[in-house]
Amino acid sequence: MTLFSILSPQELLLAMAIAFAAGWIKGMVGFAMPMVMVSGLNSFLPPGLTLAGLILPTLVTNGLQALRGGGTAAIASIRRFRVFLIVGGLFLLLSAQLVTLVPGSVFLLLIGGFVSVFALLQVLGFRMALNRPSNVVEAVVGGVAGFVGGMSGVWGPPTVTYLTALNTPKTEQIRIQGVIYGLGAVLLLVAHLGSGILRAETLPFSAALILPAMAGMWVGVKLQDRIDQASFRKATLFVLLVAGLNLLRRGLVG
């Protein structure tokens, strides 16, 4: 079984271009790679192959993002957000096994609506903020992010919504996102090895998208280093709003 037995050379080149664009956006704001890849790849590839394609690039780029500040900082982030990681991980593993049985449109509509409203209010100047971390809120957000992530491969918007509400500093937010998404990507890999989404036929396709995703992320990081906290927040909210609207679109039209 060769790579071109499941897609044409033209489709592979287009997929690599989409991976580069997804990496570029991720490098700038620290998230949205699955959203961009799912939206782009799903326009010409079947859902199962789309989900398989994003798994390895997501795993590698999130690992690089999590470790950019060093291993000690990454471990500190794991400890700080352990409730989110544990609850989110459990729900991700659960929902990944339901991906072929349960339509995810309802969950996409719910989370897309919440994220869109949150981001829009923030853009318009209405501040929705948490004065300090809350284990209850963190567990709820982690559970929602994990459940939606296991079914769709997209768990960034709920995570960023929570971090933005905490007004997390840029460097720390980027690192925390990398840690959360990186561990989520490991679980997604394991879960979909079990579900059959990632298998001998689809693994080469996912591997082929790693390098363009890394190249795009390198370009995005260079831009991210040049923007201040206020500009970073605006860029994050803009991408978050697009992400929320895209989730609504997917929930409505599939």
KOLLUMPA-532225 format. One record per residue: residue number from 0; residue in one letter; y negated, z negated, x negated of N, C-alpha, C, O in turn. Coordinates in steps of 0.1 Angstrom, whole numbers, plus 5000, padded with zeros to 4 digits. Atoms other than C-alpha are relative to their C-alpha. Layout:
% KOLLUMPA-532225
pos, code, n.c2, n.c3, n.c1, ca.c2, ca.c3, ca.c1, c.c2, c.c3, c.c1, o.c2, o.c3, o.c1
NUM, A, Y, Z, X, Y, Z, X, Y, Z, X, Y, Z, X
...
***
This chain:
% KOLLUMPA-532225
pos, code, n.c2, n.c3, n.c1, ca.c2, ca.c3, ca.c1, c.c2, c.c3, c.c1, o.c2, o.c3, o.c1
0, M, 5012, 5000, 4991, 5000, 5000, 5000, 4988, 5000, 4991, 4985, 4991, 4983
1, T, 5012, 5000, 5008, 4967, 5011, 4984, 4988, 4997, 5008, 4989, 4996, 5021
2, L, 5012, 5003, 4993, 4932, 5002, 4992, 4995, 5010, 5010, 4990, 5007, 5021
3, F, 5005, 4989, 4992, 4924, 5036, 5006, 5009, 5004, 5012, 5007, 5013, 5019
4, S, 4991, 4998, 4988, 4953, 5034, 5031, 4994, 4993, 5012, 4998, 4995, 5023
5, I, 5006, 5007, 4989, 4932, 5010, 5052, 4985, 5004, 5003, 4980, 5000, 5013
6, L, 5014, 4996, 4998, 4897, 5025, 5047, 4998, 5012, 4990, 5004, 5013, 4980
7, S, 5004, 4988, 5008, 4881, 5057, 5033, 4991, 4996, 4988, 4985, 4985, 4988
8, P, 5009, 5002, 5011, 4862, 5059, 5000, 4986, 4998, 5004, 4978, 4989, 4999
9, Q, 5013, 5001, 4994, 4830, 5063, 5020, 4998, 4986, 5006, 4987, 4980, 5005
10, E, 5001, 5013, 4994, 4837, 5032, 5040, 5000, 4989, 4989, 4993, 4979, 4991
11, L, 5000, 5010, 5011, 4844, 5012, 5008, 4986, 4999, 4993, 4981, 4988, 4991
12, L, 5013, 5000, 5006, 4811, 5023, 4993, 4989, 4993, 5009, 4981, 4986, 5004
13, L, 5009, 5006, 4990, 4792, 5013, 5025, 5002, 4985, 5000, 4993, 4978, 5001
14, A, 4997, 5014, 5000, 4810, 4980, 5025, 4995, 4993, 4988, 4990, 4982, 4988
15, M, 5005, 5005, 5012, 4800, 4974, 4989, 4985, 4998, 5000, 4979, 4989, 4995
16, A, 5014, 5000, 4999, 4764, 4982, 4997, 4996, 4988, 5009, 4986, 4981, 5007
17, I, 5003, 5011, 4991, 4765, 4957, 5026, 5002, 4986, 4993, 4995, 4977, 4995
18, A, 4997, 5013, 5008, 4780, 4930, 5002, 4988, 4998, 4991, 4984, 4986, 4989
19, F, 5012, 5002, 5009, 4751, 4936, 4978, 4988, 4995, 5008, 4982, 4985, 5004
20, A, 5011, 5004, 4992, 4725, 4932, 5006, 5002, 4985, 5004, 4993, 4977, 5005
21, A, 4997, 5014, 4996, 4743, 4900, 5018, 4998, 4991, 4989, 4993, 4979, 4991
22, G, 5002, 5009, 5012, 4743, 4886, 4983, 4985, 4998, 4997, 4981, 4987, 4993
23, W, 5014, 5001, 5002, 4706, 4894, 4979, 4993, 4990, 5009, 4985, 4982, 5004
24, I, 5006, 5009, 4991, 4697, 4875, 5010, 5004, 4986, 4997, 4997, 4976, 4998
25, K, 4994, 5013, 5003, 4720, 4846, 5001, 4993, 4994, 4987, 4990, 4982, 4987
26, G, 5007, 5005, 5012, 4704, 4844, 4966, 4986, 4995, 5003, 4981, 4986, 4996
27, M, 5013, 5005, 4997, 4670, 4840, 4982, 4999, 4987, 5008, 4991, 4978, 5004
28, V, 5001, 5011, 4991, 4676, 4815, 5009, 5013, 4991, 5000, 5013, 4980, 5007
29, G, 4988, 5009, 5001, 4711, 4801, 5001, 5011, 5001, 5010, 5021, 4995, 5010
30, F, 4991, 4998, 4989, 4729, 4813, 5032, 4999, 5014, 5006, 4992, 5022, 5001
31, A, 5001, 4987, 4992, 4735, 4842, 5056, 5009, 5011, 4995, 5009, 5022, 5001
32, M, 4991, 4990, 5004, 4761, 4861, 5036, 5010, 5004, 5010, 5012, 5016, 5013
33, P, 4990, 4997, 4989, 4788, 4859, 5063, 4993, 5008, 5011, 4999, 5017, 5017
34, M, 5006, 4994, 4989, 4763, 4868, 5089, 4997, 5015, 4998, 4999, 5024, 5006
35, V, 5003, 4987, 5004, 4751, 4899, 5071, 5012, 5009, 4999, 5013, 5020, 5003
36, M, 4988, 4992, 5002, 4786, 4910, 5061, 5007, 5003, 5013, 5012, 5014, 5016
37, V, 4994, 4998, 4987, 4800, 4905, 5096, 4993, 5010, 5008, 4999, 5019, 5014
38, S, 5007, 4990, 4993, 4772, 4924, 5112, 5001, 5014, 4995, 5003, 5023, 5003
39, G, 5000, 4986, 5006, 4773, 4953, 5088, 5014, 5005, 5000, 5016, 5017, 5005
40, L, 4986, 4995, 5001, 4811, 4956, 5083, 5006, 5002, 5014, 5014, 5012, 5016
41, N, 4994, 4999, 4987, 4819, 4951, 5120, 4995, 5012, 5007, 5001, 5016, 5018
42, S, 5005, 4988, 4994, 4799, 4982, 5128, 5009, 5012, 4998, 5008, 5022, 5005
43, F, 4991, 4988, 5003, 4826, 5005, 5113, 5014, 4996, 4996, 5022, 5004, 4994
44, L, 4987, 5005, 5003, 4856, 4983, 5106, 5005, 4991, 5011, 4997, 4984, 5018
45, P, 4995, 5009, 4989, 4879, 4963, 5129, 4998, 4986, 4996, 4996, 4982, 4984
46, P, 5004, 5014, 5003, 4872, 4926, 5132, 5009, 4993, 4990, 5004, 4985, 4982
47, G, 4991, 5007, 5009, 4903, 4914, 5113, 4997, 5004, 4986, 4997, 4996, 4977
48, L, 5003, 4995, 5013, 4894, 4936, 5083, 4986, 4995, 4995, 4984, 4992, 4984
49, T, 5013, 5005, 5003, 4858, 4925, 5085, 5001, 4986, 4995, 4995, 4982, 4985
50, L, 4999, 5014, 5004, 4867, 4888, 5084, 5007, 4999, 4987, 5003, 4990, 4978
51, A, 4993, 5001, 5013, 4892, 4894, 5055, 4990, 5004, 4989, 4991, 4998, 4978
52, G, 5009, 4995, 5011, 4865, 4913, 5035, 4990, 4989, 4995, 4987, 4990, 4984
53, L, 5010, 5010, 5004, 4840, 4884, 5035, 5006, 4988, 4993, 4998, 4980, 4987
54, I, 4995, 5012, 5005, 4864, 4857, 5024, 4999, 4998, 4985, 4993, 4987, 4981
55, L, 5001, 5002, 5015, 4866, 4862, 4986, 4986, 5001, 4995, 4982, 4992, 4986
56, P, 5014, 5000, 5005, 4829, 4872, 4980, 4993, 4987, 5004, 4985, 4982, 4997
57, T, 5006, 5013, 4996, 4819, 4841, 5000, 5005, 4989, 4992, 4997, 4980, 4988
58, L, 4994, 5011, 5009, 4842, 4819, 4980, 4994, 5000, 4986, 4989, 4989, 4982
59, V, 5006, 4999, 5014, 4829, 4831, 4946, 4985, 4997, 5000, 4981, 4989, 4991
60, T, 5015, 5002, 5000, 4792, 4832, 4954, 4996, 4986, 5004, 4987, 4980, 4998
61, N, 5003, 5014, 4997, 4792, 4798, 4970, 5004, 4991, 4989, 4997, 4980, 4986
62, G, 4997, 5008, 5011, 4810, 4784, 4940, 4989, 5000, 4989, 4986, 4990, 4983
63, L, 5011, 4998, 5010, 4783, 4798, 4917, 4988, 4992, 5005, 4981, 4986, 4997
64, Q, 5012, 5007, 4995, 4756, 4784, 4940, 5001, 4985, 4999, 4992, 4978, 4996
65, A, 4998, 5014, 5000, 4771, 4750, 4942, 4999, 4994, 4986, 4994, 4983, 4985
66, L, 5000, 5005, 5013, 4774, 4746, 4905, 4988, 5004, 4992, 4987, 5001, 4980
67, R, 5012, 4996, 5007, 4740, 4760, 4896, 4993, 4989, 4994, 4987, 4990, 4983
68, G, 5007, 5012, 5005, 4726, 4725, 4892, 5009, 4991, 4991, 5005, 4980, 4987
69, G, 4991, 5008, 5008, 4757, 4713, 4873, 5010, 4993, 5009, 5008, 4991, 5021
70, G, 4989, 5006, 4993, 4789, 4696, 4883, 4997, 4986, 5006, 5001, 4982, 5017
71, T, 5004, 5013, 4995, 4774, 4661, 4886, 4992, 5000, 5013, 4994, 4993, 5022
72, A, 5008, 4999, 4988, 4748, 4672, 4911, 5009, 5005, 5012, 5007, 5001, 5023
73, A, 4991, 4995, 4989, 4775, 4691, 4931, 5008, 4988, 5006, 5010, 4987, 5018
74, I, 4992, 5012, 4995, 4797, 4659, 4933, 4991, 4991, 5008, 4996, 4985, 5018
75, A, 5009, 5009, 4993, 4767, 4639, 4944, 4997, 5006, 5014, 4996, 4998, 5024
76, S, 5002, 4994, 4987, 4761, 4664, 4972, 5012, 4998, 5009, 5011, 4997, 5021
77, I, 4987, 5002, 4992, 4798, 4661, 4983, 5000, 4986, 5006, 5004, 4984, 5017
78, R, 5000, 5013, 4995, 4794, 4624, 4985, 4990, 4997, 5011, 4993, 4991, 5021
79, R, 5010, 5002, 4990, 4762, 4625, 5005, 5003, 5006, 5013, 5000, 5001, 5024
80, F, 4997, 4993, 4988, 4775, 4650, 5030, 5015, 5000, 5003, 5020, 5009, 5009
81, R, 4986, 5001, 4998, 4811, 4638, 5032, 5004, 5001, 5014, 5015, 5006, 5018
82, V, 4996, 5000, 4986, 4811, 4633, 5069, 5000, 5014, 5006, 5009, 5018, 5013
83, F, 5001, 4986, 4996, 4799, 4669, 5075, 5012, 5008, 4995, 5018, 5015, 5003
84, L, 4990, 4993, 5006, 4825, 4682, 5051, 5014, 4997, 5006, 5022, 5006, 5009
85, I, 4987, 5004, 4995, 4855, 4662, 5065, 5001, 5005, 5014, 5011, 5012, 5018
86, V, 5000, 4996, 4986, 4847, 4669, 5102, 5000, 5015, 5001, 5008, 5021, 5008
87, G, 5001, 4985, 5000, 4837, 4705, 5096, 5013, 5006, 4995, 5018, 5016, 5001
88, G, 4987, 4995, 5005, 4869, 4711, 5075, 5011, 5000, 5010, 5019, 5009, 5011
89, L, 4989, 5001, 4990, 4892, 4698, 5102, 4998, 5010, 5011, 5008, 5016, 5015
90, F, 5002, 4990, 4989, 4876, 4719, 5129, 5002, 5014, 4996, 5006, 5022, 5004
91, L, 4998, 4986, 5005, 4876, 4750, 5107, 5015, 5003, 5000, 5019, 5014, 5004
92, L, 4986, 4997, 5000, 4913, 4747, 5101, 5006, 5001, 5014, 5015, 5010, 5016
93, L, 4995, 5000, 4986, 4920, 4741, 5138, 4996, 5014, 5006, 5005, 5021, 5011
94, S, 5004, 4988, 4993, 4899, 4770, 5151, 5005, 5013, 4993, 5006, 5023, 5000
95, A, 4995, 4988, 5006, 4911, 4795, 5125, 5014, 5004, 5005, 5017, 5016, 5005
96, Q, 4987, 4997, 4995, 4946, 4793, 5140, 4999, 5005, 5014, 5008, 5011, 5020
97, L, 5002, 4995, 4986, 4931, 4802, 5174, 4993, 5013, 5000, 4990, 5019, 5011
98, V, 5009, 4988, 5000, 4912, 4833, 5162, 5006, 5012, 5007, 4998, 5020, 5012
99, T, 4994, 4989, 4993, 4937, 4857, 5177, 5004, 4997, 5014, 5009, 5005, 5022
100, L, 4996, 5004, 4986, 4942, 4837, 5209, 4988, 4997, 5009, 4989, 5000, 5021
101, V, 5011, 5004, 4992, 4908, 4825, 5220, 4988, 5008, 4997, 4984, 5008, 4986
102, P, 5012, 4993, 5002, 4877, 4846, 5225, 4989, 4990, 4995, 4987, 4980, 5001
103, G, 5010, 5009, 5006, 4848, 4831, 5204, 4986, 5003, 5006, 4977, 4997, 5002
104, S, 5013, 4996, 4995, 4820, 4846, 5226, 4992, 4988, 5005, 4980, 4987, 5004
105, V, 5007, 5012, 4994, 4812, 4813, 5244, 4994, 4992, 4989, 4983, 4987, 4990
106, F, 5005, 5008, 5011, 4809, 4794, 5211, 4988, 5007, 4993, 4979, 5001, 4989
107, L, 5010, 4992, 5006, 4788, 4822, 5196, 4987, 4999, 5008, 4976, 4998, 5003
108, L, 5012, 5001, 4992, 4764, 4821, 5226, 4994, 4986, 5000, 4982, 4985, 4999
109, L, 5005, 5014, 5001, 4761, 4783, 5225, 4993, 4997, 4987, 4981, 4993, 4987
110, I, 5006, 5003, 5013, 4754, 4780, 5188, 4988, 5010, 4997, 4978, 5006, 4992
111, G, 5011, 4990, 5001, 4733, 4812, 5188, 4987, 4996, 5007, 4976, 4997, 5002
112, G, 5011, 5004, 4992, 4711, 4799, 5216, 4993, 4988, 4994, 4981, 4988, 4993
113, F, 5006, 5012, 5006, 4706, 4765, 5199, 4992, 5004, 4987, 4981, 4999, 4986
114, V, 5007, 4996, 5013, 4698, 4780, 5165, 4988, 5008, 5002, 4977, 5006, 4995
115, S, 5012, 4991, 4997, 4674, 4806, 5179, 4989, 4992, 5005, 4977, 4994, 5001
116, V, 5010, 5009, 4995, 4655, 4780, 5199, 4994, 4991, 4989, 4982, 4990, 4988
117, F, 5004, 5009, 5011, 4653, 4756, 5169, 4991, 5008, 4991, 4980, 5004, 4988
118, A, 5008, 4993, 5010, 4641, 4783, 5145, 4987, 5005, 5006, 4976, 5005, 4999
119, L, 5012, 4995, 4993, 4616, 4798, 5170, 4990, 4989, 5001, 4978, 4991, 4998
120, L, 5010, 5011, 4999, 4600, 4764, 5177, 4994, 4996, 4987, 4982, 4993, 4986
121, Q, 5005, 5004, 5013, 4597, 4757, 5140, 4990, 5011, 4995, 4980, 5007, 4990
122, V, 5009, 4989, 5004, 4581, 4791, 5133, 4987, 4999, 5008, 4977, 5002, 5002
123, L, 5012, 5001, 4991, 4556, 4785, 5162, 4993, 4987, 4997, 4982, 4985, 5002
124, G, 5007, 5012, 5004, 4547, 4751, 5146, 5004, 4988, 5006, 4999, 4977, 5003
125, F, 4995, 5012, 4994, 4567, 4727, 5167, 5010, 4994, 4990, 5021, 5001, 4987
126, R, 4991, 5006, 5010, 4584, 4703, 5142, 5011, 4992, 5007, 5008, 4982, 5014
127, M, 4988, 5008, 4996, 4619, 4691, 5151, 5006, 4994, 4987, 5012, 5002, 4979
128, A, 4996, 5005, 5013, 4628, 4667, 5124, 5008, 4987, 5002, 5006, 4980, 5012
129, L, 4993, 5012, 5001, 4652, 4639, 5115, 4994, 4992, 4989, 4992, 4996, 4978
130, N, 5006, 5008, 5010, 4636, 4610, 5097, 5010, 4996, 4989, 5006, 4994, 4977
131, R, 4989, 5003, 5010, 4669, 4602, 5079, 5013, 5005, 5005, 5015, 5008, 5017
132, P, 4986, 4995, 4996, 4705, 4614, 5079, 5006, 4991, 5010, 5005, 4979, 5010
133, S, 4993, 5007, 4990, 4726, 4604, 5108, 5015, 5004, 5000, 5018, 5016, 5001
134, N, 4986, 4996, 5000, 4764, 4602, 5106, 5005, 5006, 5013, 5013, 5015, 5013
135, V, 4996, 4995, 4987, 4768, 4609, 5143, 4995, 5015, 5001, 5003, 5024, 5004
136, V, 5005, 4986, 4999, 4745, 4640, 5142, 5007, 5009, 4990, 5011, 5020, 4993
137, E, 4994, 4992, 5011, 4761, 4651, 5109, 5014, 5004, 5004, 5019, 5015, 5002
138, A, 4986, 4997, 4996, 4796, 4648, 5124, 5000, 5011, 5011, 5009, 5020, 5011
139, V, 5001, 4990, 4989, 4786, 4668, 5155, 4997, 5014, 4995, 5004, 5024, 4998
140, V, 5004, 4988, 5006, 4769, 4695, 5135, 5011, 5006, 4992, 5014, 5018, 4992
141, G, 4989, 4995, 5008, 4798, 4697, 5111, 5012, 5005, 5008, 5018, 5015, 5004
142, G, 4989, 4995, 4991, 4823, 4700, 5139, 4997, 5013, 5006, 5006, 5022, 5007
143, V, 5004, 4987, 4994, 4804, 4728, 5156, 5000, 5011, 4989, 5006, 5022, 4991
144, A, 5000, 4990, 5011, 4799, 4746, 5122, 5014, 5004, 4996, 5017, 5016, 4995
145, G, 4987, 4997, 5004, 4835, 4743, 5113, 5008, 5008, 5011, 5015, 5017, 5008
146, F, 4993, 4993, 4989, 4848, 4754, 5147, 4996, 5015, 5001, 5004, 5024, 5002
147, V, 5005, 4986, 4999, 4826, 4785, 5149, 5003, 5007, 4987, 5007, 5019, 4988
148, G, 4997, 4994, 5013, 4832, 4792, 5112, 5014, 5005, 4999, 5017, 5015, 4994
149, G, 4986, 4996, 5000, 4869, 4792, 5116, 5004, 5012, 5009, 5013, 5020, 5005
150, M, 4997, 4989, 4990, 4868, 4817, 5145, 4992, 5013, 4996, 4997, 5024, 4999
151, S, 5009, 4988, 5002, 4840, 4840, 5132, 4997, 5002, 4985, 4992, 5013, 4981
152, G, 5004, 4998, 5014, 4836, 4834, 5094, 4985, 4996, 4998, 4981, 4997, 4986
153, V, 5014, 5003, 5001, 4800, 4823, 5101, 4997, 4986, 5003, 4998, 4982, 5015
154, W, 5003, 5014, 4997, 4791, 4786, 5097, 4987, 4996, 4994, 4984, 4984, 4994
155, G, 5013, 5003, 5006, 4757, 4788, 5080, 4990, 4995, 5010, 4983, 4984, 5007
156, P, 5011, 5004, 4992, 4733, 4785, 5109, 4999, 4985, 5005, 4989, 4979, 5003
157, P, 5001, 5015, 4996, 4743, 4750, 5122, 4997, 4992, 4988, 4990, 4982, 4989
158, T, 5002, 5007, 5012, 4743, 4738, 5086, 4986, 5000, 4996, 4980, 4990, 4993
159, V, 5014, 4999, 5004, 4709, 4751, 5078, 4991, 4994, 5010, 4980, 4988, 5006
160, T, 5008, 5007, 4989, 4695, 4738, 5111, 4999, 4985, 4997, 4988, 4980, 4997
161, Y, 4999, 5014, 5003, 4706, 4703, 5101, 4992, 4997, 4987, 4984, 4987, 4987
162, L, 5007, 5003, 5013, 4693, 4705, 5065, 4985, 5003, 5002, 4977, 4995, 4996
163, T, 5015, 4998, 4997, 4659, 4720, 5077, 4994, 4989, 5008, 4983, 4985, 5005
164, A, 5005, 5011, 4993, 4655, 4693, 5102, 4998, 4987, 4992, 4989, 4979, 4995
165, L, 5002, 5011, 5009, 4659, 4668, 5074, 4989, 5003, 4989, 4986, 4994, 4981
166, N, 5010, 4996, 5010, 4632, 4687, 5054, 5005, 4999, 4986, 4998, 4993, 4977
167, T, 4994, 5002, 5013, 4655, 4689, 5024, 4993, 5009, 4990, 4989, 5021, 4993
168, P, 5006, 4992, 5010, 4638, 4701, 4992, 5008, 5012, 4996, 5020, 5012, 4997
169, K, 4994, 4987, 5002, 4645, 4737, 4982, 5012, 5000, 4991, 5022, 5004, 4994
170, T, 4989, 5000, 5010, 4666, 4731, 4951, 5012, 4993, 5005, 5023, 4997, 5003
171, E, 4989, 5008, 4995, 4687, 4704, 4967, 5006, 5007, 5012, 5019, 5007, 5013
172, Q, 4994, 4993, 4989, 4691, 4724, 4999, 5009, 5012, 4996, 5020, 5014, 5002
173, I, 4992, 4989, 5005, 4703, 4755, 4980, 5014, 4995, 4995, 5024, 5000, 4997
174, R, 4987, 5006, 5006, 4729, 4733, 4961, 5009, 4995, 5011, 5021, 4997, 5011
175, I, 4992, 5006, 4989, 4740, 4714, 4992, 5007, 5011, 5008, 5019, 5010, 5012
176, Q, 4995, 4989, 4992, 4745, 4747, 5011, 5012, 5006, 4992, 5022, 5010, 4998
177, G, 4989, 4995, 5008, 4766, 4760, 4982, 5012, 4992, 5000, 5023, 4997, 5001
178, V, 4988, 5010, 5000, 4788, 4729, 4981, 5007, 5001, 5014, 5019, 5002, 5014
179, I, 4994, 5000, 4987, 4793, 4729, 5019, 5007, 5014, 5003, 5019, 5014, 5007
180, Y, 4994, 4987, 4997, 4799, 4767, 5022, 5012, 5003, 4990, 5021, 5009, 4994
181, G, 4990, 4998, 5010, 4820, 4767, 4990, 5013, 4993, 5004, 5024, 5000, 5004
182, L, 4988, 5007, 4995, 4844, 4741, 5003, 5005, 5006, 5013, 5017, 5007, 5015
183, G, 4996, 4993, 4987, 4844, 4758, 5037, 5007, 5013, 4997, 5017, 5016, 5004
184, A, 4993, 4987, 5004, 4853, 4791, 5020, 5014, 4998, 4995, 5022, 5006, 4997
185, V, 4986, 5004, 5005, 4883, 4774, 5003, 5009, 4998, 5012, 5020, 5003, 5013
186, L, 4992, 5003, 4988, 4895, 4762, 5037, 5002, 5013, 5008, 5013, 5015, 5013
187, L, 4999, 4987, 4993, 4888, 4796, 5052, 5011, 5009, 4994, 5018, 5015, 5001
188, L, 4990, 4993, 5008, 4909, 4812, 5025, 5014, 4995, 5004, 5023, 5003, 5007
189, V, 4987, 5006, 4997, 4938, 4788, 5031, 5004, 5003, 5015, 5015, 5007, 5018
190, A, 4997, 4998, 4986, 4935, 4791, 5069, 5004, 5014, 5003, 5013, 5016, 5011
191, H, 4997, 4987, 4996, 4935, 4828, 5070, 5011, 5007, 4992, 5016, 5018, 4995
192, L, 4987, 4997, 5006, 4964, 4831, 5045, 5011, 4997, 5010, 5021, 5003, 5011
193, G, 4990, 5005, 4990, 4982, 4812, 5073, 4999, 5008, 5012, 5009, 5011, 5019
194, S, 5002, 4993, 4987, 4967, 4832, 5102, 5005, 5015, 4998, 5007, 5021, 5008
195, G, 4997, 4986, 5002, 4976, 4866, 5086, 4989, 5009, 4998, 4991, 5021, 4996
196, I, 5011, 4992, 5001, 4941, 4878, 5084, 4998, 5005, 4985, 4996, 5017, 4983
197, L, 5000, 4997, 5014, 4942, 4877, 5046, 5014, 5002, 4995, 5022, 4992, 4994
198, R, 4987, 4997, 5004, 4973, 4894, 5033, 5000, 5011, 4989, 4990, 5015, 4985
199, A, 4999, 4991, 5011, 4986, 4919, 5008, 4992, 5013, 5002, 4986, 5019, 4993
200, E, 5007, 4988, 4997, 4970, 4948, 5026, 4985, 4999, 5000, 4977, 5008, 4996
201, T, 5015, 5002, 4999, 4935, 4933, 5030, 4994, 4993, 4988, 4982, 4993, 4986
202, L, 5005, 5007, 5012, 4932, 4912, 4998, 4993, 5008, 4990, 4982, 5004, 4985
203, P, 5008, 4992, 5010, 4922, 4941, 4975, 4986, 5004, 5006, 4977, 5005, 4998
204, F, 5013, 4997, 4995, 4894, 4950, 4999, 4990, 4989, 4998, 4979, 4991, 4994
205, S, 5009, 5011, 5002, 4880, 4915, 4998, 4996, 4998, 4985, 4985, 4995, 4982
206, A, 5003, 5001, 5014, 4883, 4914, 4960, 4990, 5011, 4995, 4982, 5008, 4986
207, A, 5009, 4990, 5004, 4864, 4947, 4957, 4986, 4997, 5004, 4977, 5004, 4998
208, L, 5014, 5003, 4995, 4834, 4932, 4974, 4994, 4988, 4992, 4982, 4985, 4994
209, I, 5005, 5011, 5008, 4830, 4903, 4949, 4989, 5004, 4991, 4978, 4998, 4991
210, L, 5010, 4997, 5010, 4811, 4921, 4922, 4986, 5005, 5006, 4976, 5000, 5002
211, P, 5012, 4996, 4993, 4785, 4938, 4945, 4993, 4988, 5006, 4980, 4987, 5006
212, A, 5006, 5012, 4995, 4779, 4905, 4962, 4994, 4991, 4990, 4983, 4986, 4992
213, M, 5006, 5008, 5011, 4774, 4887, 4929, 4987, 5006, 4994, 4978, 5000, 4991
214, A, 5011, 4993, 5004, 4750, 4914, 4918, 4988, 4998, 5009, 4977, 4995, 5004
215, G, 5011, 5003, 4991, 4729, 4910, 4949, 4995, 4986, 5000, 4983, 4984, 5001
216, M, 5004, 5014, 5001, 4729, 4873, 4946, 4992, 4997, 4988, 4982, 4990, 4989
217, W, 5008, 5002, 5012, 4716, 4875, 4911, 4986, 5005, 5002, 4976, 4998, 4997
218, V, 5014, 4995, 4997, 4686, 4896, 4923, 4993, 4990, 5009, 4981, 4987, 5007
219, G, 5006, 5009, 4990, 4680, 4872, 4952, 4996, 4987, 4993, 4985, 4981, 4997
220, V, 5003, 5012, 5007, 4681, 4841, 4929, 4987, 5001, 4992, 4979, 4992, 4991
221, K, 5012, 4997, 5007, 4654, 4857, 4907, 4988, 4999, 5009, 4977, 4993, 5004
222, L, 5012, 5000, 4991, 4631, 4860, 4937, 4999, 4985, 5005, 4987, 4981, 5007
223, Q, 5001, 5014, 4995, 4640, 4825, 4950, 4993, 4991, 4990, 4985, 4982, 4995
224, D, 5006, 5009, 5010, 4629, 4809, 4917, 4985, 5001, 5000, 4978, 4992, 4995
225, R, 5014, 4998, 5001, 4594, 4823, 4922, 4993, 4995, 5013, 4980, 4996, 5013
226, I, 5007, 5004, 4988, 4587, 4810, 4957, 5000, 4985, 5001, 5009, 4978, 4997
227, D, 5002, 5014, 4999, 4574, 4775, 4966, 5007, 4995, 5012, 5013, 5002, 5020
228, Q, 4992, 5006, 4989, 4588, 4750, 4991, 4995, 5005, 5014, 5004, 5008, 5022
229, A, 5005, 4995, 4987, 4565, 4762, 5020, 5005, 5014, 5003, 5010, 5017, 5014
230, S, 4996, 4986, 4998, 4574, 4799, 5015, 5015, 5000, 5002, 5020, 5008, 5009
231, F, 4985, 5001, 4998, 4611, 4789, 5011, 5003, 4996, 5014, 5013, 5002, 5020
232, R, 4997, 5004, 4987, 4610, 4771, 5044, 4997, 5011, 5010, 5005, 5013, 5019
233, K, 5003, 4988, 4990, 4593, 4801, 5062, 5011, 5010, 4999, 5016, 5016, 5009
234, A, 4989, 4990, 5002, 4619, 4825, 5047, 5013, 4995, 5006, 5020, 5003, 5013
235, T, 4988, 5005, 4994, 4647, 4802, 5057, 5000, 5000, 5015, 5010, 5004, 5022
236, L, 5002, 4999, 4985, 4634, 4799, 5093, 5001, 5014, 5005, 5007, 5016, 5016
237, F, 4999, 4986, 4995, 4630, 4836, 5096, 5014, 5005, 5000, 5019, 5011, 5010
238, V, 4986, 4996, 5001, 4666, 4843, 5084, 5008, 4993, 5010, 5017, 4998, 5016
239, L, 4993, 5008, 4990, 4678, 4815, 5106, 4998, 5005, 5014, 5007, 5006, 5022
240, L, 5003, 4995, 4987, 4661, 4830, 5136, 5008, 5013, 5002, 5014, 5015, 5013
241, V, 4992, 4988, 4999, 4677, 4864, 5129, 5014, 4997, 5002, 5021, 5004, 5009
242, A, 4986, 5004, 4999, 4710, 4847, 5124, 5004, 4995, 5015, 5014, 4999, 5020
243, G, 4998, 5005, 4986, 4707, 4829, 5158, 5000, 5012, 5010, 5009, 5012, 5019
244, L, 5001, 4989, 4991, 4697, 4861, 5176, 5013, 5009, 4998, 5018, 5015, 5008
245, N, 4988, 4992, 5002, 4726, 4879, 5160, 5012, 4994, 5006, 5021, 5001, 5011
246, L, 4988, 5007, 4994, 4751, 4853, 5171, 4999, 5002, 5016, 5010, 5003, 5022
247, L, 5001, 4998, 4985, 4737, 4857, 5207, 5004, 5015, 5003, 5012, 5017, 5013
248, R, 4995, 4986, 4998, 4742, 4895, 5204, 5015, 5001, 4999, 5021, 5008, 5008
249, R, 4986, 4999, 5001, 4777, 4891, 5192, 5007, 4993, 5012, 5018, 4998, 5016
250, G, 4994, 5007, 4988, 4785, 4866, 5220, 4999, 5009, 5013, 5007, 5008, 5021
251, L, 5002, 4992, 4988, 4771, 4891, 5246, 5008, 5013, 5000, 5013, 5017, 5010
252, V, 4994, 4987, 5000, 4784, 4924, 5234, 5013, 5001, 4991, 5019, 5011, 4991
253, G, 4988, 5000, 5008, 4812, 4914, 5210, 4998, 5006, 4986, 5008, 5007, 4978
***
